[in-house]
Amino acid sequence: MIIVAGHITVAPEEREDYLASCVNIVEQARNASGCLDMSISADLVDPARINIFERWESQAELDAFRTGGPAPEQRAAMLSVSVEEYDVAEARSLFGEAPAEEPAG
């Protein structure tokens, strides 16, 4: 499993527009083969910070999805970037098994 995690900073007054420009990429990633999770979200305490978290089944699936980087407008808005990929050999649940979902109806 591959985890991509970190954060970027943008001017606080640009954060909402930046996040809005990421909606499509999050939707595409969540529908991509091998994507287990993808989130780009506002930080709860820092108005300039945007947190990034991705979980992929394999490096090959991540590489197949990620054909380029951020759009030029997004890259220009970034004041700092701290995002890294991690190879994960094992994962353990912190809270045990998730409860079964109630049937729709």
ABEGO torsion letter per residue (X at the ends): XBBBBEBBBBBAAAAAAAAAAAAAAAAAAAABBGBABBBBBBBAABAABBBBBBBBABAAAAAAABABBBBAAAAAABABBBBBBBBBABBBBAAEBBBBBBBBX
